[in-house]
Amino acid sequence: MGKTRLAQAFLHAQQEARRHGVCWIELATVADPDALPGAIASALGVRPRAGEPLAGPAGAVAPLQMLVA
């Protein structure tokens, strides 16, 4: 259908509009919901915190002007 290509084209076009760029997080291969925070952290290049798996990624991008998709 081309949904992924459309999203990636949009992100590419937005790269310059965002001070810290864009980050594409591939979730198609994540079957286990518990693996989601790790996939997000990996795409952002940060480590998830034990007991607070989304705190690491959220803290890493909070001060940034970045589009995460």
HTML snippet that shows the backbone in 3Dmol.js (N, CA, C, O; Angstrom):
<script src="https://3Dmol.org/build/3Dmol-min.js"></script>
<div id="view" style="width:600px;height:400px;position:relative"></div>
<script>
const pdb = `
ATOM      1  N   MET A   1       0.807  -1.196   0.000  1.00  0.00           N
ATOM      2  CA  MET A   1       0.000   0.000   0.000  1.00  0.00           C
ATOM      3  C   MET A   1       0.855   1.266   0.000  1.00  0.00           C
ATOM      4  O   MET A   1       0.402   2.303  -0.484  1.00  0.00           O
ATOM      5  N   GLY A   2       2.078   1.208   0.530  1.00  0.00           N
ATOM      6  CA  GLY A   2       2.951   2.368   0.498  1.00  0.00           C
ATOM      7  C   GLY A   2       2.886   3.263   1.716  1.00  0.00           C
ATOM      8  O   GLY A   2       3.426   4.369   1.686  1.00  0.00           O
ATOM      9  N   LYS A   3       2.242   2.823   2.791  1.00  0.00           N
ATOM     10  CA  LYS A   3       2.113   3.672   3.981  1.00  0.00           C
ATOM     11  C   LYS A   3       3.471   3.966   4.612  1.00  0.00           C
ATOM     12  O   LYS A   3       3.745   5.093   5.024  1.00  0.00           O
ATOM     13  N   THR A   4       4.310   2.945   4.682  1.00  0.00           N
ATOM     14  CA  THR A   4       5.629   3.140   5.282  1.00  0.00           C
ATOM     15  C   THR A   4       6.470   4.082   4.434  1.00  0.00           C
ATOM     16  O   THR A   4       7.130   4.976   4.963  1.00  0.00           O
ATOM     17  N   ARG A   5       6.450   3.886   3.135  1.00  0.00           N
ATOM     18  CA  ARG A   5       7.221   4.778   2.246  1.00  0.00           C
ATOM     19  C   ARG A   5       6.726   6.217   2.335  1.00  0.00           C
ATOM     20  O   ARG A   5       7.523   7.154   2.315  1.00  0.00           O
ATOM     21  N   LEU A   6       5.432   6.388   2.432  1.00  0.00           N
ATOM     22  CA  LEU A   6       4.867   7.726   2.574  1.00  0.00           C
ATOM     23  C   LEU A   6       5.332   8.361   3.879  1.00  0.00           C
ATOM     24  O   LEU A   6       5.731   9.525   3.896  1.00  0.00           O
ATOM     25  N   ALA A   7       5.283   7.605   4.967  1.00  0.00           N
ATOM     26  CA  ALA A   7       5.739   8.118   6.260  1.00  0.00           C
ATOM     27  C   ALA A   7       7.217   8.468   6.220  1.00  0.00           C
ATOM     28  O   ALA A   7       7.618   9.509   6.741  1.00  0.00           O
ATOM     29  N   GLN A   8       8.036   7.618   5.610  1.00  0.00           N
ATOM     30  CA  GLN A   8       9.464   7.890   5.522  1.00  0.00           C
ATOM     31  C   GLN A   8       9.758   9.100   4.640  1.00  0.00           C
ATOM     32  O   GLN A   8      10.665   9.877   4.941  1.00  0.00           O
ATOM     33  N   ALA A   9       9.014   9.267   3.570  1.00  0.00           N
ATOM     34  CA  ALA A   9       9.184  10.452   2.723  1.00  0.00           C
ATOM     35  C   ALA A   9       8.824  11.711   3.496  1.00  0.00           C
ATOM     36  O   ALA A   9       9.507  12.729   3.382  1.00  0.00           O
ATOM     37  N   PHE A  10       7.757  11.646   4.279  1.00  0.00           N
ATOM     38  CA  PHE A  10       7.365  12.786   5.102  1.00  0.00           C
ATOM     39  C   PHE A  10       8.461  13.115   6.116  1.00  0.00           C
ATOM     40  O   PHE A  10       8.814  14.281   6.294  1.00  0.00           O
ATOM     41  N   LEU A  11       8.994  12.096   6.776  1.00  0.00           N
ATOM     42  CA  LEU A  11      10.064  12.328   7.751  1.00  0.00           C
ATOM     43  C   LEU A  11      11.293  12.925   7.093  1.00  0.00           C
ATOM     44  O   LEU A  11      11.917  13.834   7.641  1.00  0.00           O
ATOM     45  N   HIS A  12      11.637  12.425   5.937  1.00  0.00           N
ATOM     46  CA  HIS A  12      12.789  12.967   5.219  1.00  0.00           C
ATOM     47  C   HIS A  12      12.580  14.454   4.918  1.00  0.00           C
ATOM     48  O   HIS A  12      13.498  15.262   5.055  1.00  0.00           O
ATOM     49  N   ALA A  13      11.369  14.797   4.510  1.00  0.00           N
ATOM     50  CA  ALA A  13      11.061  16.203   4.208  1.00  0.00           C
ATOM     51  C   ALA A  13      11.097  17.069   5.462  1.00  0.00           C
ATOM     52  O   ALA A  13      11.372  18.266   5.379  1.00  0.00           O
ATOM     53  N   GLN A  14      10.823  16.480   6.614  1.00  0.00           N
ATOM     54  CA  GLN A  14      10.798  17.224   7.870  1.00  0.00           C
ATOM     55  C   GLN A  14      12.165  17.325   8.548  1.00  0.00           C
ATOM     56  O   GLN A  14      12.321  18.062   9.521  1.00  0.00           O
ATOM     57  N   GLN A  15      13.138  16.599   8.046  1.00  0.00           N
ATOM     58  CA  GLN A  15      14.468  16.546   8.663  1.00  0.00           C
ATOM     59  C   GLN A  15      15.037  17.945   8.930  1.00  0.00           C
ATOM     60  O   GLN A  15      15.526  18.219  10.026  1.00  0.00           O
ATOM     61  N   GLU A  16      14.973  18.804   7.952  1.00  0.00           N
ATOM     62  CA  GLU A  16      15.547  20.146   8.081  1.00  0.00           C
ATOM     63  C   GLU A  16      14.692  21.061   8.962  1.00  0.00           C
ATOM     64  O   GLU A  16      15.198  22.025   9.536  1.00  0.00           O
ATOM     65  N   ALA A  17      13.414  20.760   9.066  1.00  0.00           N
ATOM     66  CA  ALA A  17      12.507  21.612   9.838  1.00  0.00           C
ATOM     67  C   ALA A  17      12.652  21.392  11.340  1.00  0.00           C
ATOM     68  O   ALA A  17      12.185  22.212  12.131  1.00  0.00           O
ATOM     69  N   ARG A  18      13.279  20.320  11.733  1.00  0.00           N
ATOM     70  CA  ARG A  18      13.459  19.991  13.143  1.00  0.00           C
ATOM     71  C   ARG A  18      14.920  20.181  13.519  1.00  0.00           C
ATOM     72  O   ARG A  18      15.812  19.649  12.859  1.00  0.00           O
ATOM     73  N   ARG A  19      15.156  20.927  14.564  1.00  0.00           N
ATOM     74  CA  ARG A  19      16.521  21.239  14.986  1.00  0.00           C
ATOM     75  C   ARG A  19      17.369  19.977  15.205  1.00  0.00           C
ATOM     76  O   ARG A  19      18.549  19.944  14.855  1.00  0.00           O
ATOM     77  N   HIS A  20      16.756  18.949  15.785  1.00  0.00           N
ATOM     78  CA  HIS A  20      17.479  17.716  16.078  1.00  0.00           C
ATOM     79  C   HIS A  20      17.083  16.573  15.145  1.00  0.00           C
ATOM     80  O   HIS A  20      17.360  15.407  15.425  1.00  0.00           O
ATOM     81  N   GLY A  21      16.443  16.916  14.053  1.00  0.00           N
ATOM     82  CA  GLY A  21      16.124  15.934  13.023  1.00  0.00           C
ATOM     83  C   GLY A  21      14.904  15.086  13.328  1.00  0.00           C
ATOM     84  O   GLY A  21      13.992  15.509  14.038  1.00  0.00           O
ATOM     85  N   VAL A  22      14.906  13.899  12.786  1.00  0.00           N
ATOM     86  CA  VAL A  22      13.796  12.960  12.943  1.00  0.00           C
ATOM     87  C   VAL A  22      14.364  11.600  13.333  1.00  0.00           C
ATOM     88  O   VAL A  22      15.541  11.316  13.111  1.00  0.00           O
ATOM     89  N   CYS A  23      13.521  10.776  13.909  1.00  0.00           N
ATOM     90  CA  CYS A  23      13.917   9.425  14.277  1.00  0.00           C
ATOM     91  C   CYS A  23      12.807   8.470  13.881  1.00  0.00           C
ATOM     92  O   CYS A  23      11.670   8.597  14.336  1.00  0.00           O
ATOM     93  N   TRP A  24      13.145   7.516  13.031  1.00  0.00           N
ATOM     94  CA  TRP A  24      12.200   6.492  12.608  1.00  0.00           C
ATOM     95  C   TRP A  24      12.387   5.295  13.526  1.00  0.00           C
ATOM     96  O   TRP A  24      13.500   4.790  13.669  1.00  0.00           O
ATOM     97  N   ILE A  25      11.317   4.844  14.142  1.00  0.00           N
ATOM     98  CA  ILE A  25      11.370   3.678  15.010  1.00  0.00           C
ATOM     99  C   ILE A  25      10.574   2.562  14.344  1.00  0.00           C
ATOM    100  O   ILE A  25       9.352   2.645  14.222  1.00  0.00           O
ATOM    101  N   GLU A  26      11.270   1.532  13.921  1.00  0.00           N
ATOM    102  CA  GLU A  26      10.634   0.400  13.251  1.00  0.00           C
ATOM    103  C   GLU A  26       9.998  -0.512  14.297  1.00  0.00           C
ATOM    104  O   GLU A  26      10.695  -1.117  15.111  1.00  0.00           O
ATOM    105  N   LEU A  27       8.688  -0.602  14.269  1.00  0.00           N
ATOM    106  CA  LEU A  27       7.966  -1.411  15.254  1.00  0.00           C
ATOM    107  C   LEU A  27       7.322  -2.653  14.650  1.00  0.00           C
ATOM    108  O   LEU A  27       6.706  -3.441  15.368  1.00  0.00           O
ATOM    109  N   ALA A  28       7.458  -2.836  13.352  1.00  0.00           N
ATOM    110  CA  ALA A  28       6.812  -3.967  12.687  1.00  0.00           C
ATOM    111  C   ALA A  28       7.299  -5.310  13.216  1.00  0.00           C
ATOM    112  O   ALA A  28       6.556  -6.291  13.196  1.00  0.00           O
ATOM    113  N   THR A  29       8.525  -5.361  13.681  1.00  0.00           N
ATOM    114  CA  THR A  29       9.087  -6.626  14.160  1.00  0.00           C
ATOM    115  C   THR A  29       8.915  -6.833  15.661  1.00  0.00           C
ATOM    116  O   THR A  29       9.313  -7.871  16.189  1.00  0.00           O
ATOM    117  N   VAL A  30       8.331  -5.864  16.350  1.00  0.00           N
ATOM    118  CA  VAL A  30       8.147  -5.974  17.797  1.00  0.00           C
ATOM    119  C   VAL A  30       6.818  -6.673  18.065  1.00  0.00           C
ATOM    120  O   VAL A  30       5.752  -6.072  17.934  1.00  0.00           O
ATOM    121  N   ALA A  31       6.894  -7.942  18.441  1.00  0.00           N
ATOM    122  CA  ALA A  31       5.685  -8.726  18.696  1.00  0.00           C
ATOM    123  C   ALA A  31       5.287  -8.710  20.166  1.00  0.00           C
ATOM    124  O   ALA A  31       4.105  -8.833  20.490  1.00  0.00           O
ATOM    125  N   ASP A  32       6.259  -8.560  21.055  1.00  0.00           N
ATOM    126  CA  ASP A  32       6.012  -8.582  22.494  1.00  0.00           C
ATOM    127  C   ASP A  32       5.885  -7.150  23.010  1.00  0.00           C
ATOM    128  O   ASP A  32       6.819  -6.364  22.851  1.00  0.00           O
ATOM    129  N   PRO A  33       4.765  -6.794  23.620  1.00  0.00           N
ATOM    130  CA  PRO A  33       4.597  -5.436  24.141  1.00  0.00           C
ATOM    131  C   PRO A  33       5.688  -5.031  25.138  1.00  0.00           C
ATOM    132  O   PRO A  33       6.025  -3.852  25.241  1.00  0.00           O
ATOM    133  N   ASP A  34       6.232  -5.991  25.859  1.00  0.00           N
ATOM    134  CA  ASP A  34       7.294  -5.685  26.817  1.00  0.00           C
ATOM    135  C   ASP A  34       8.596  -5.279  26.127  1.00  0.00           C
ATOM    136  O   ASP A  34       9.473  -4.686  26.755  1.00  0.00           O
ATOM    137  N   ALA A  35       8.723  -5.594  24.841  1.00  0.00           N
ATOM    138  CA  ALA A  35       9.921  -5.237  24.082  1.00  0.00           C
ATOM    139  C   ALA A  35       9.834  -3.837  23.488  1.00  0.00           C
ATOM    140  O   ALA A  35      10.826  -3.326  22.968  1.00  0.00           O
ATOM    141  N   LEU A  36       8.684  -3.221  23.557  1.00  0.00           N
ATOM    142  CA  LEU A  36       8.487  -1.897  22.962  1.00  0.00           C
ATOM    143  C   LEU A  36       9.421  -0.832  23.536  1.00  0.00           C
ATOM    144  O   LEU A  36      10.057  -0.118  22.761  1.00  0.00           O
ATOM    145  N   PRO A  37       9.534  -0.692  24.863  1.00  0.00           N
ATOM    146  CA  PRO A  37      10.451   0.330  25.381  1.00  0.00           C
ATOM    147  C   PRO A  37      11.890   0.125  24.915  1.00  0.00           C
ATOM    148  O   PRO A  37      12.591   1.096  24.631  1.00  0.00           O
ATOM    149  N   GLY A  38      12.334  -1.120  24.834  1.00  0.00           N
ATOM    150  CA  GLY A  38      13.689  -1.395  24.363  1.00  0.00           C
ATOM    151  C   GLY A  38      13.877  -1.022  22.909  1.00  0.00           C
ATOM    152  O   GLY A  38      14.934  -0.515  22.533  1.00  0.00           O
ATOM    153  N   ALA A  39      12.871  -1.264  22.084  1.00  0.00           N
ATOM    154  CA  ALA A  39      12.946  -0.889  20.672  1.00  0.00           C
ATOM    155  C   ALA A  39      13.016   0.623  20.507  1.00  0.00           C
ATOM    156  O   ALA A  39      13.767   1.136  19.677  1.00  0.00           O
ATOM    157  N   ILE A  40      12.231   1.321  21.301  1.00  0.00           N
ATOM    158  CA  ILE A  40      12.250   2.792  21.252  1.00  0.00           C
ATOM    159  C   ILE A  40      13.600   3.311  21.721  1.00  0.00           C
ATOM    160  O   ILE A  40      14.199   4.168  21.072  1.00  0.00           O
ATOM    161  N   ALA A  41      14.077   2.797  22.839  1.00  0.00           N
ATOM    162  CA  ALA A  41      15.374   3.233  23.373  1.00  0.00           C
ATOM    163  C   ALA A  41      16.497   2.959  22.385  1.00  0.00           C
ATOM    164  O   ALA A  41      17.373   3.800  22.182  1.00  0.00           O
ATOM    165  N   SER A  42      16.469   1.785  21.772  1.00  0.00           N
ATOM    166  CA  SER A  42      17.505   1.428  20.806  1.00  0.00           C
ATOM    167  C   SER A  42      17.513   2.385  19.616  1.00  0.00           C
ATOM    168  O   SER A  42      18.576   2.824  19.179  1.00  0.00           O
ATOM    169  N   ALA A  43      16.345   2.704  19.097  1.00  0.00           N
ATOM    170  CA  ALA A  43      16.259   3.618  17.954  1.00  0.00           C
ATOM    171  C   ALA A  43      16.773   5.008  18.310  1.00  0.00           C
ATOM    172  O   ALA A  43      17.355   5.699  17.474  1.00  0.00           O
ATOM    173  N   LEU A  44      16.552   5.409  19.563  1.00  0.00           N
ATOM    174  CA  LEU A  44      17.000   6.732  20.002  1.00  0.00           C
ATOM    175  C   LEU A  44      18.450   6.725  20.482  1.00  0.00           C
ATOM    176  O   LEU A  44      19.039   7.780  20.717  1.00  0.00           O
ATOM    177  N   GLY A  45      19.018   5.534  20.625  1.00  0.00           N
ATOM    178  CA  GLY A  45      20.400   5.428  21.081  1.00  0.00           C
ATOM    179  C   GLY A  45      20.567   5.676  22.567  1.00  0.00           C
ATOM    180  O   GLY A  45      21.607   6.174  23.000  1.00  0.00           O
ATOM    181  N   VAL A  46      19.559   5.334  23.353  1.00  0.00           N
ATOM    182  CA  VAL A  46      19.641   5.495  24.808  1.00  0.00           C
ATOM    183  C   VAL A  46      19.347   4.156  25.479  1.00  0.00           C
ATOM    184  O   VAL A  46      18.927   3.204  24.820  1.00  0.00           O
ATOM    185  N   ARG A  47      19.567   4.088  26.776  1.00  0.00           N
ATOM    186  CA  ARG A  47      19.306   2.870  27.535  1.00  0.00           C
ATOM    187  C   ARG A  47      18.026   3.029  28.338  1.00  0.00           C
ATOM    188  O   ARG A  47      17.818   4.062  28.975  1.00  0.00           O
ATOM    189  N   PRO A  48      17.165   2.018  28.314  1.00  0.00           N
ATOM    190  CA  PRO A  48      15.974   2.077  29.170  1.00  0.00           C
ATOM    191  C   PRO A  48      16.391   1.889  30.626  1.00  0.00           C
ATOM    192  O   PRO A  48      17.334   1.153  30.917  1.00  0.00           O
ATOM    193  N   ARG A  49      15.688   2.552  31.535  1.00  0.00           N
ATOM    194  CA  ARG A  49      15.972   2.415  32.962  1.00  0.00           C
ATOM    195  C   ARG A  49      15.217   1.224  33.528  1.00  0.00           C
ATOM    196  O   ARG A  49      14.072   0.965  33.159  1.00  0.00           O
ATOM    197  N   ALA A  50      15.863   0.514  34.415  1.00  0.00           N
ATOM    198  CA  ALA A  50      15.209  -0.626  35.069  1.00  0.00           C
ATOM    199  C   ALA A  50      14.027  -0.116  35.886  1.00  0.00           C
ATOM    200  O   ALA A  50      14.158   0.843  36.646  1.00  0.00           O
ATOM    201  N   GLY A  51      12.890  -0.751  35.728  1.00  0.00           N
ATOM    202  CA  GLY A  51      11.695  -0.368  36.472  1.00  0.00           C
ATOM    203  C   GLY A  51      10.930   0.794  35.855  1.00  0.00           C
ATOM    204  O   GLY A  51       9.747   0.971  36.144  1.00  0.00           O
ATOM    205  N   GLU A  52      11.576   1.581  35.020  1.00  0.00           N
ATOM    206  CA  GLU A  52      10.953   2.712  34.325  1.00  0.00           C
ATOM    207  C   GLU A  52      11.411   2.676  32.872  1.00  0.00           C
ATOM    208  O   GLU A  52      12.177   3.540  32.445  1.00  0.00           O
ATOM    209  N   PRO A  53      10.957   1.700  32.116  1.00  0.00           N
ATOM    210  CA  PRO A  53      11.529   1.491  30.779  1.00  0.00           C
ATOM    211  C   PRO A  53      11.347   2.645  29.804  1.00  0.00           C
ATOM    212  O   PRO A  53      12.151   2.786  28.883  1.00  0.00           O
ATOM    213  N   LEU A  54      10.335   3.464  29.966  1.00  0.00           N
ATOM    214  CA  LEU A  54      10.159   4.591  29.041  1.00  0.00           C
ATOM    215  C   LEU A  54      10.785   5.880  29.562  1.00  0.00           C
ATOM    216  O   LEU A  54      10.832   6.878  28.842  1.00  0.00           O
ATOM    217  N   ALA A  55      11.266   5.872  30.806  1.00  0.00           N
ATOM    218  CA  ALA A  55      11.861   7.081  31.374  1.00  0.00           C
ATOM    219  C   ALA A  55      13.134   7.484  30.636  1.00  0.00           C
ATOM    220  O   ALA A  55      13.367   8.671  30.406  1.00  0.00           O
ATOM    221  N   GLY A  56      13.960   6.506  30.263  1.00  0.00           N
ATOM    222  CA  GLY A  56      15.196   6.818  29.541  1.00  0.00           C
ATOM    223  C   GLY A  56      14.927   7.475  28.200  1.00  0.00           C
ATOM    224  O   GLY A  56      15.438   8.565  27.940  1.00  0.00           O
ATOM    225  N   PRO A  57      14.134   6.838  27.335  1.00  0.00           N
ATOM    226  CA  PRO A  57      13.835   7.463  26.043  1.00  0.00           C
ATOM    227  C   PRO A  57      13.092   8.792  26.182  1.00  0.00           C
ATOM    228  O   PRO A  57      13.395   9.746  25.466  1.00  0.00           O
ATOM    229  N   ALA A  58      12.140   8.862  27.083  1.00  0.00           N
ATOM    230  CA  ALA A  58      11.372  10.108  27.262  1.00  0.00           C
ATOM    231  C   ALA A  58      12.286  11.223  27.732  1.00  0.00           C
ATOM    232  O   ALA A  58      12.191  12.350  27.247  1.00  0.00           O
ATOM    233  N   GLY A  59      13.168  10.920  28.670  1.00  0.00           N
ATOM    234  CA  GLY A  59      14.106  11.932  29.163  1.00  0.00           C
ATOM    235  C   GLY A  59      15.096  12.370  28.104  1.00  0.00           C
ATOM    236  O   GLY A  59      15.517  13.526  28.073  1.00  0.00           O
ATOM    237  N   ALA A  60      15.466  11.441  27.238  1.00  0.00           N
ATOM    238  CA  ALA A  60      16.442  11.756  26.194  1.00  0.00           C
ATOM    239  C   ALA A  60      15.872  12.713  25.146  1.00  0.00           C
ATOM    240  O   ALA A  60      16.590  13.580  24.649  1.00  0.00           O
ATOM    241  N   VAL A  61      14.604  12.567  24.809  1.00  0.00           N
ATOM    242  CA  VAL A  61      14.032  13.404  23.755  1.00  0.00           C
ATOM    243  C   VAL A  61      13.287  14.636  24.284  1.00  0.00           C
ATOM    244  O   VAL A  61      12.965  15.541  23.515  1.00  0.00           O
ATOM    245  N   ALA A  62      13.016  14.670  25.574  1.00  0.00           N
ATOM    246  CA  ALA A  62      12.241  15.794  26.129  1.00  0.00           C
ATOM    247  C   ALA A  62      12.823  17.168  25.767  1.00  0.00           C
ATOM    248  O   ALA A  62      12.065  18.052  25.368  1.00  0.00           O
ATOM    249  N   PRO A  63      14.128  17.378  25.890  1.00  0.00           N
ATOM    250  CA  PRO A  63      14.658  18.712  25.581  1.00  0.00           C
ATOM    251  C   PRO A  63      14.905  18.964  24.093  1.00  0.00           C
ATOM    252  O   PRO A  63      15.307  20.064  23.715  1.00  0.00           O
ATOM    253  N   LEU A  64      14.674  17.975  23.258  1.00  0.00           N
ATOM    254  CA  LEU A  64      15.000  18.090  21.837  1.00  0.00           C
ATOM    255  C   LEU A  64      13.806  18.548  21.007  1.00  0.00           C
ATOM    256  O   LEU A  64      12.649  18.330  21.367  1.00  0.00           O
ATOM    257  N   GLN A  65      14.121  19.183  19.897  1.00  0.00           N
ATOM    258  CA  GLN A  65      13.123  19.495  18.898  1.00  0.00           C
ATOM    259  C   GLN A  65      13.291  18.435  17.812  1.00  0.00           C
ATOM    260  O   GLN A  65      14.017  18.627  16.837  1.00  0.00           O
ATOM    261  N   MET A  66      12.599  17.309  18.009  1.00  0.00           N
ATOM    262  CA  MET A  66      12.770  16.151  17.149  1.00  0.00           C
ATOM    263  C   MET A  66      11.421  15.535  16.864  1.00  0.00           C
ATOM    264  O   MET A  66      10.548  15.506  17.731  1.00  0.00           O
ATOM    265  N   LEU A  67      11.248  15.043  15.650  1.00  0.00           N
ATOM    266  CA  LEU A  67      10.050  14.315  15.279  1.00  0.00           C
ATOM    267  C   LEU A  67      10.363  12.836  15.390  1.00  0.00           C
ATOM    268  O   LEU A  67      11.265  12.336  14.717  1.00  0.00           O
ATOM    269  N   VAL A  68       9.620  12.132  16.238  1.00  0.00           N
ATOM    270  CA  VAL A  68       9.810  10.700  16.436  1.00  0.00           C
ATOM    271  C   VAL A  68       8.604   9.988  15.852  1.00  0.00           C
ATOM    272  O   VAL A  68       7.461  10.276  16.206  1.00  0.00           O
ATOM    273  N   ALA A  69       8.874   9.058  14.956  1.00  0.00           N
ATOM    274  CA  ALA A  69       7.780   8.328  14.323  1.00  0.00           C
ATOM    275  C   ALA A  69       8.108   6.869  14.236  1.00  0.00           C
ATOM    276  O   ALA A  69       7.305   6.085  13.730  1.00  0.00           O
TER     277      ALA A  69
END
`;
const viewer = $3Dmol.createViewer("view");
viewer.addModel(pdb, "pdb");
viewer.setStyle({}, {cartoon: {color: "spectrum"}});
viewer.zoomTo();
viewer.render();
</script>
